[in-house]
Amino acid sequence: AAEKTAHDLKARLAIVPLVLEARGVRKSCHPGPREVRVLQDVALELAAGESLAIVGASGAGKSPLLHILGGLDEPDGGTVRVNGASMWTMSARERSQLRNHSMGFVYQFHHLLTEFSALENVAMPLLIRGVSPREAEDKSREILDKVGLSERLTHKPGELSGGERQRAAVARALVGNPRVVLGDEPTGNLDERTADHVYGLMLDLNRELQTSLLLVTHDRSLAARMDRRMELQLGRLQEME
């Protein structure tokens, strides 16, 4: 069964266009007098509708890699393409527009705006895009219903549980129908049961909406539920069985 799944996935990758592609990505930092290589010639491909987990120990460079893939931090070298467009040859404004239209982000901490309701938080990316308030509200209600928060629309983050806040963050990432959602330890701040529920929700929406999903995590049991797994170790990224 495992061999058939792997064969089917390879066949799908051969015909489905790439949503995200990285080649030769390098990044160093200078925490002291000596240079530390965080990422070394990293390469990956993510197809439309595919889910990919990148696992690694704390400090392995998972978050820096995700920030580069999401256009939030510039690499020292290499290329990143989203929908075929080279992200780091764009202007900052073009890159921001690409993120707003094609990418969603979910972090370990929800980063919801405390003074706004769940509905208002989720609608924010659409309003920034220029969508009318009525359409933004309708789309936000629809995605909040999908994550089970239809009864919590007017509640502010402080009135929601940790799991509810993270589900609202997932809804916000998906409301604009992005091509890819990037998650940085998105369940790392939740208890095991709630984390499992939120993780399952993200995978269900990945399959239902055909939005590609790339998550970085240290939790190998959660990573095992994704289509593919890669491991980041000593700055290098390799496929896992």
VOBA-1610 file (N, C-alpha, C; in pm, whole numbers, padded with zeros to 5 digits, always signed):
BEGIN
Ala+00083-00121+00000Ala+00000+00000+00000Ala+00086+00125+00000Ala+00195+00123+00080Ala+00285+00238+00088Ala+00352+00265-00046Glu+00393+00155-00115Glu+00458+00170-00245Glu+00360+00230-00347Lys+00234+00185-00342Lys+00134+00237-00435Lys+00109+00386-00409Thr+00103+00424-00279Thr+00081+00564-00245Thr+00195+00650-00297Ala+00318+00603-00280Ala+00435+00677-00327Ala+00433+00690-00479His+00395+00580-00547His+00388+00582-00694His+00281+00680-00741Asp+00164+00678-00675Asp+00056+00769-00712Asp+00097+00915-00692Leu+00169+00941-00582Leu+00213+01077-00554Leu+00312+01124-00659Lys+00407+01039-00697Lys+00505+01077-00800Lys+00436+01104-00932Ala+00335+01024-00964Ala+00262+01045-01088Ala+00188+01179-01085Arg+00130+01212-00968Arg+00057+01338-00956Arg+00152+01458-00966Leu+00270+01445-00905Leu+00367+01553-00910Leu+00415+01578-01053Ala+00412+01472-01135Ala+00461+01484-01272Ala+00366+01566-01359Ile+00238+01572-01322Ile+00142+01640-01407Ile+00080+01764-01343Val+00093+01778-01211Val+00034+01892-01142Val+00137+02005-01135Pro+00101+02127-01170Pro+00197+02237-01168Pro+00246+02266-01027Leu+00369+02314-01020Leu+00428+02348-00891Leu+00374+02482-00843Val+00336+02485-00716Val+00290+02609-00654Val+00409+02681-00591Leu+00498+02603-00532Leu+00613+02660-00461Leu+00738+02581-00499Glu+00845+02652-00529Glu+00970+02586-00568Glu+01088+02665-00513Ala+01182+02595-00452Ala+01304+02659-00402Ala+01425+02586-00458Arg+01527+02662-00493Arg+01649+02604-00548Arg+01770+02675-00489Gly+01862+02597-00432Gly+01990+02650-00384Gly+01979+02758-00279Val+01878+02751-00194Val+01857+02855-00092Val+01964+02845+00018Arg+02030+02958+00043Arg+02133+02965+00146Arg+02104+03082+00241Lys+02139+03061+00368Lys+02121+03167+00467Lys+02221+03148+00580Ser+02287+03256+00617Ser+02381+03254+00729Ser+02343+03363+00828Cys+02388+03346+00951Cys+02369+03450+01051Cys+02500+03470+01126His+02507+03576+01202His+02630+03610+01274His+02597+03640+01420Pro+02565+03535+01499Pro+02531+03559+01640Pro+02652+03600+01723Gly+02771+03575+01672Gly+02895+03610+01740Gly+03000+03646+01636Pro+03123+03628+01668Pro+03229+03664+01572Pro+03236+03571+01451Arg+03179+03451+01463Arg+03187+03355+01354Arg+03053+03343+01281Glu+03061+03322+01151Glu+02941+03303+01069Glu+02884+03163+01092Val+02751+03156+01106Val+02683+03027+01121Val+02595+03005+00999Arg+02615+02895+00928Arg+02533+02864+00811Arg+02404+02797+00858Val+02294+02867+00841Val+02163+02817+00885Val+02103+02725+00779Leu+02113+02765+00652Leu+02058+02687+00541Leu+02164+02673+00433Gln+02177+02550+00380Gln+02280+02523+00280Gln+02219+02456+00157Asp+02211+02531+00049Asp+02164+02477-00080Asp+02033+02399-00066Val+01937+02458-00001Val+01808+02393+00021Val+01725+02395-00108Ala+01664+02281-00139Ala+01576+02271-00255Ala+01451+02195-00217Leu+01336+02240-00268Leu+01211+02168-00247Leu+01112+02207-00354Glu+01011+02120-00371Glu+00901+02146-00463Glu+00770+02111-00393Leu+00668+02192-00417Leu+00537+02167-00359Leu+00433+02181-00470Ala+00361+02072-00496Ala+00262+02071-00604Ala+00127+02122-00556Ala+00043+02156-00649Ala-00091+02204-00618Ala-00169+02097-00541Gly-00226+02135-00427Gly-00306+02044-00347Gly-00228+01949-00261Glu-00096+01957-00264Glu-00012+01865-00187Glu+00014+01918-00046Ser+00036+01825+00049Ser+00076+01864+00184Ser+00217+01812+00211Leu+00300+01898+00269Leu+00440+01866+00295Leu+00477+01911+00436Ala+00539+01821+00512Ala+00589+01855+00645Ala+00741+01862+00641Ile+00797+01966+00702Ile+00941+01977+00720Ile+00967+01963+00869Val+01039+01858+00906Val+01065+01830+01047Val+01211+01861+01078Gly+01235+01885+01205Gly+01371+01913+01248Gly+01369+01957+01393Ala+01484+01943+01458Ala+01497+01982+01598Ala+01491+02133+01612Ser+01471+02179+01734Ser+01473+02322+01761Ser+01609+02379+01721Gly+01607+02489+01648Gly+01732+02551+01604Gly+01786+02496+01474Ala+01711+02406+01410Ala+01759+02346+01286Ala+01748+02441+01167Gly+01671+02548+01181Gly+01655+02643+01072Gly+01519+02639+01004Lys+01422+02572+01069Lys+01289+02557+01008Lys+01220+02692+00989Ser+01220+02774+01093Ser+01152+02903+01084Ser+01220+02996+00983Pro+01355+03008+00983Pro+01419+03090+00880Pro+01384+03044+00739Leu+01376+02912+00718Leu+01340+02861+00586Leu+01198+02903+00550Leu+01106+02890+00644Leu+00967+02926+00616Leu+00954+03076+00586His+01029+03158+00657His+01025+03302+00633His+01076+03337+00494Ile+01176+03263+00447Ile+01229+03286+00312Ile+01127+03240+00208Leu+01069+03123+00230Leu+00969+03072+00136Leu+00847+03163+00129Gly+00814+03228+00240Gly+00699+03316+00245Gly+00729+03460+00206Gly+00852+03487+00165Gly+00886+03623+00122Gly+00901+03722+00235Leu+00926+03672+00357Leu+00938+03760+00473Leu+01084+03789+00507Asp+01176+03709+00456Asp+01318+03728+00482Asp+01395+03687+00358Glu+01492+03767+00318Glu+01565+03742+00193Glu+01679+03643+00215Pro+01695+03546+00127Pro+01806+03451+00139Pro+01938+03516+00096Asp+02047+03456+00136Asp+02178+03501+00089Asp+02202+03458-00055Gly+02134+03353-00098Gly+02148+03304-00234Gly+02037+03205-00265Gly+02019+03177-00393Gly+01917+03082-00434Gly+01792+03151-00484Thr+01695+03072-00529Thr+01572+03125-00584Thr+01450+03062-00517Val+01344+03139-00507Val+01214+03091-00459Val+01110+03136-00561Arg+01031+03041-00611Arg+00926+03074-00707Arg+00789+03035-00649Val+00694+03125-00663Val+00555+03100-00624Val+00470+03120-00748Asn+00395+03016-00786Asn+00317+03021-00910Asn+00405+03055-01030Gly+00532+03012-01024Gly+00623+03035-01135Gly+00693+03169-01133Ala+00654+03259-01042Ala+00714+03392-01033Ala+00829+03393-00933Ser+00942+03449-00971Ser+01058+03454-00885Ser+01040+03561-00778Met+01025+03518-00653Met+00987+03608-00546Met+01092+03714-00515Trp+01218+03675-00520Trp+01321+03769-00475Trp+01379+03854-00587Thr+01314+03854-00704Thr+01346+03952-00807Thr+01236+04058-00815Met+01132+04044-00733Met+01021+04139-00729Met+01054+04258-00640Ser+00976+04363-00658Ser+00983+04475-00563Ser+00913+04433-00434Ala+00936+04506-00327Ala+00872+04475-00199Ala+00720+04482-00212Arg+00670+04578-00291Arg+00526+04591-00309Arg+00469+04471-00384Glu+00537+04429-00490Glu+00491+04313-00567Glu+00492+04187-00481Arg+00594+04175-00397Arg+00604+04059-00308Arg+00490+04059-00207Ser+00457+04176-00155Ser+00346+04188-00061Ser+00214+04149-00127Gln+00194+04193-00251Gln+00072+04157-00324Gln+00066+04008-00350Leu+00179+03947-00382Leu+00185+03803-00404Leu+00145+03728-00278Arg+00198+03772-00164Arg+00163+03707-00037Arg+00014+03719-00009Asn-00042+03836-00033Asn-00183+03859-00003Asn-00275+03777-00091His-00238+03757-00216His-00325+03687-00309His-00300+03536-00315Ser-00177+03493-00291Ser-00142+03353-00318Ser-00100+03274-00195Met-00080+03339-00080Met-00025+03270+00035Met-00105+03299+00161Gly-00112+03198+00249Gly-00170+03215+00381Gly-00068+03171+00485Phe-00075+03227+00604Phe+00022+03196+00708Phe-00048+03162+00840Val+00002+03057+00906Val-00046+03020+01039Val+00077+02998+01127Tyr+00081+03068+01240Tyr+00197+03061+01327Tyr+00163+02987+01457Gln+00267+02962+01537Gln+00246+02894+01665Gln+00154+02977+01754Phe+00170+03109+01751Phe+00082+03200+01822Phe-00011+03264+01719His-00136+03276+01752His-00239+03308+01652His-00222+03444+01586His-00166+03544+01658His-00147+03679+01605His-00277+03744+01558Leu-00387+03710+01624Leu-00513+03780+01597Leu-00508+03918+01662Leu-00576+04014+01602Leu-00581+04149+01657Leu-00685+04152+01770Thr-00638+04184+01890Thr-00720+04166+02010Thr-00845+04255+02013Glu-00842+04370+01944Glu-00955+04462+01951Glu-01063+04430+01849Phe-01040+04331+01765Phe-01137+04296+01661Phe-01198+04158+01688Ser-01320+04138+01637Ser-01388+04009+01652Ser-01325+03905+01562Ala-01365+03780+01581Ala-01316+03672+01495Ala-01350+03701+01349Leu-01473+03746+01325Leu-01516+03777+01189Leu-01432+03889+01129Glu-01406+03993+01205Glu-01327+04106+01156Glu-01183+04066+01131Asn-01127+03983+01218Asn-00990+03935+01199Asn-00976+03855+01070Val-01071+03767+01045Val-01065+03681+00928Val-01086+03762+00800Ala-01169+03865+00807Ala-01198+03947+00688Ala-01082+04039+00651Met-00990+04063+00744Met-00885+04163+00723Met-00804+04144+00594Pro-00756+04023+00563Pro-00677+04008+00439Pro-00757+04044+00314Leu-00887+04017+00314Leu-00970+04050+00198Leu-00989+04201+00187Leu-01008+04268+00300Leu-01025+04413+00298Leu-00898+04481+00250Ile-00783+04428+00294Ile-00654+04482+00247Ile-00641+04464+00096Arg-00694+04354+00046Arg-00689+04325-00097Arg-00779+04417-00177Gly-00877+04480-00111Gly-00969+04569-00181Gly-01106+04511-00205Val-01134+04395-00145Val-01266+04333-00156Val-01367+04417-00079Ser-01491+04426-00127Ser-01593+04506-00061Ser-01623+04448+00077Pro-01659+04532+00174Pro-01689+04484+00309Pro-01796+04374+00310Arg-01900+04386+00227Arg-02005+04285+00225Arg-01949+04149+00178Glu-01873+04150+00069Glu-01816+04024+00019Glu-01716+03966+00117Ala-01635+04052+00178Ala-01537+04005+00276Ala-01606+03939+00394Glu-01716+03998+00440Glu-01791+03940+00552Glu-01853+03806+00513Asp-01910+03799+00393Asp-01973+03674+00349Asp-01871+03561+00340Lys-01755+03589+00281Lys-01652+03487+00266Lys-01597+03446+00403Ser-01585+03543+00494Ser-01533+03513+00628Ser-01630+03427+00707Arg-01759+03457+00695Arg-01860+03372+00761Arg-01853+03229+00709Glu-01834+03215+00579Glu-01830+03082+00518Glu-01712+03000+00570Ile-01593+03061+00574Ile-01476+02985+00617Ile-01478+02963+00769Leu-01533+03056+00845Leu-01546+03036+00990Leu-01643+02922+01021Asp-01743+02907+00938Asp-01835+02794+00954Asp-01761+02662+00929Lys-01671+02661+00829Lys-01596+02539+00798Lys-01505+02497+00913Val-01455+02594+00991Val-01367+02559+01103Val-01444+02548+01234Gly-01577+02551+01226Gly-01659+02528+01344Gly-01676+02646+01436Leu-01666+02768+01382Leu-01676+02887+01467Leu-01795+02975+01428Ser-01897+02917+01368Ser-02011+02997+01324Ser-02086+03061+01440Glu-02069+03006+01560Glu-02137+03062+01678Glu-02047+03159+01754Arg-01927+03186+01701Arg-01831+03269+01775Arg-01786+03390+01692Leu-01864+03428+01594Leu-01824+03532+01500Leu-01793+03665+01566Thr-01872+03704+01666Thr-01858+03836+01727Thr-01765+03836+01848His-01710+03719+01882His-01622+03710+01998His-01482+03760+01962Lys-01423+03835+02053Lys-01286+03881+02036Lys-01190+03770+02083Pro-01061+03776+02042Pro-00967+03669+02077Pro-00963+03636+02226Gly-00975+03738+02310Gly-00971+03714+02455Gly-01090+03635+02506Glu-01195+03625+02425Glu-01315+03550+02463Glu-01319+03410+02402Leu-01212+03373+02331Leu-01204+03243+02267Leu-01101+03156+02339Ser-01120+03025+02331Ser-01022+02932+02387Ser-00899+02928+02297Gly-00791+02865+02343Gly-00671+02856+02262Gly-00695+02786+02130Gly-00771+02677+02134Gly-00802+02605+02012Gly-00888+02686+01918Glu-00983+02762+01974Glu-01070+02846+01891Glu-00991+02958+01826Arg-00898+03016+01901Arg-00814+03122+01843Arg-00732+03068+01726Gln-00678+02947+01742Gln-00596+02891+01635Gln-00682+02853+01514Arg-00805+02808+01540Arg-00895+02778+01427Arg-00931+02907+01353Ala-00947+03017+01426Ala-00972+03147+01361Ala-00852+03188+01277Ala-00731+03158+01327Ala-00609+03190+01251Ala-00602+03107+01123Val-00645+02981+01130Val-00651+02895+01011Val-00751+02952+00911Ala-00867+02997+00961Ala-00968+03056+00874Ala-00914+03181+00806Arg-00843+03263+00879Arg-00785+03385+00822Arg-00685+03350+00711Ala-00606+03244+00732Ala-00508+03204+00632Ala-00574+03155+00504Leu-00694+03098+00516Leu-00760+03035+00402Leu-00865+03122+00334Val-00904+03232+00397Val-01020+03308+00349Val-00999+03363+00207Gly-00876+03392+00171Gly-00849+03448+00040Gly-00826+03345-00067Asn-00854+03217-00035Asn-00834+03108-00130Asn-00691+03107-00186Pro-00591+03102-00097Pro-00452+03106-00142Pro-00410+02977-00211Arg-00305+02986-00290Arg-00252+02866-00353Arg-00180+02778-00252Val-00119+02841-00149Val-00042+02765-00050Val-00057+02829+00087Val-00065+02745+00190Val-00063+02790+00329Val+00066+02741+00393Leu+00138+02832+00457Leu+00262+02800+00528Leu+00234+02805+00679Gly+00271+02698+00750Gly+00247+02692+00893Gly+00376+02672+00971Asp+00401+02757+01069Asp+00521+02749+01152Asp+00483+02696+01290Glu+00499+02566+01310Glu+00460+02500+01436Glu+00319+02545+01475Pro+00220+02532+01386Pro+00088+02591+01410Pro+00011+02532+01527Thr+00054+02416+01577Thr-00016+02358+01693Thr+00077+02347+01814Gly+00194+02409+01804Gly+00295+02395+01909Gly+00258+02457+02041Asn+00159+02546+02042Asn+00119+02614+02166Asn-00009+02557+02226Leu-00052+02440+02174Leu-00177+02380+02218Leu-00152+02248+02289Asp-00247+02207+02373Asp-00235+02076+02435Asp-00253+01968+02328Glu-00214+01845+02362Glu-00207+01739+02261Glu-00340+01714+02191Arg-00447+01709+02268Arg-00578+01680+02209Arg-00623+01792+02115Thr-00607+01918+02160Thr-00648+02031+02077Thr-00559+02042+01955Ala-00429+02017+01972Ala-00335+02020+01860Ala-00375+01920+01754Asp-00411+01799+01798Asp-00451+01696+01703Asp-00576+01737+01625His-00669+01803+01695His-00793+01847+01628His-00764+01955+01524Val-00682+02056+01562Val-00651+02165+01470Val-00572+02113+01351Tyr-00478+02022+01376Tyr-00397+01964+01269Tyr-00486+01888+01171Gly-00579+01809+01225Gly-00671+01736+01141Gly-00759+01828+01058Leu-00800+01939+01119Leu-00882+02038+01048Leu-00805+02096+00930Met-00677+02129+00949Met-00597+02185+00841Met-00582+02085+00727Leu-00563+01958+00760Leu-00550+01856+00656Leu-00682+01835+00582Asp-00793+01839+00655Asp-00924+01824+00591Asp-00948+01939+00492Leu-00914+02062+00532Leu-00934+02177+00445Leu-00837+02174+00328Asn-00718+02122+00351Asn-00620+02104+00242Asn-00680+02016+00133Arg-00744+01907+00173Arg-00802+01815+00075Arg-00929+01873+00012Glu-01011+01940+00094Glu-01138+01992+00043Glu-01117+02110-00051Leu-01028+02202-00014Leu-01009+02324-00091Leu-00896+02313-00192Gln-00818+02205-00185Gln-00703+02184-00274Gln-00601+02298-00264Thr-00588+02353-00144Thr-00483+02450-00116Thr-00360+02374-00068Ser-00246+02398-00130Ser-00123+02331-00088Ser-00089+02372+00056Leu-00028+02281+00129Leu-00001+02301+00271Leu+00143+02263+00301Leu+00219+02356+00355Leu+00356+02328+00398Leu+00370+02369+00543Leu+00399+02271+00629Leu+00413+02296+00772Leu+00552+02258+00820Val+00608+02338+00908Val+00731+02299+00976Val+00694+02260+01118Thr+00751+02152+01166Thr+00716+02099+01298Thr+00828+02013+01351His+00831+01999+01482His+00924+01903+01544His+00852+01772+01576Asp+00719+01770+01557Asp+00636+01655+01594Asp+00625+01557+01477Arg+00700+01447+01485Arg+00704+01352+01374Arg+00574+01275+01359Ser+00499+01257+01466Ser+00372+01185+01455Ser+00270+01267+01376Leu+00271+01399+01395Leu+00183+01484+01316Leu+00231+01491+01171Ala+00362+01499+01153Ala+00418+01506+01017Ala+00383+01383+00936Ala+00369+01268+01003Ala+00342+01142+00934Ala+00207+01144+00864Arg+00120+01238+00897Arg-00012+01244+00835Arg-00014+01325+00705Met+00100+01382+00670Met+00109+01463+00548Met+00144+01374+00429Asp+00124+01429+00307Asp+00158+01354+00185Asp+00306+01320+00180Arg+00390+01417+00214Arg+00535+01397+00210Arg+00598+01458+00333Arg+00720+01410+00363Arg+00797+01461+00475Arg+00941+01486+00431Met+00998+01595+00479Met+01139+01624+00457Met+01199+01661+00591Glu+01329+01635+00607Glu+01396+01665+00734Glu+01506+01768+00711Leu+01508+01869+00798Leu+01611+01973+00794Leu+01711+01944+00905Gln+01833+01918+00864Gln+01937+01881+00960Gln+02069+01943+00916Leu+02133+02015+01007Leu+02259+02082+00977Leu+02248+02170+00853Gly+02133+02233+00839Gly+02114+02327+00730Gly+02077+02266+00597Arg+02066+02134+00592Arg+02036+02065+00465Arg+01901+01995+00473Leu+01829+01997+00363Leu+01693+01942+00357Leu+01694+01815+00273Gln+01640+01706+00330Gln+01636+01577+00260Gln+01500+01513+00273Glu+01462+01437+00170Glu+01337+01360+00174Glu+01345+01252+00280Met+01230+01227+00345Met+01218+01117+00441Met+01133+01006+00381Glu+01154+00887+00432Glu+01072+00772+00386Glu+00928+00791+00430
//
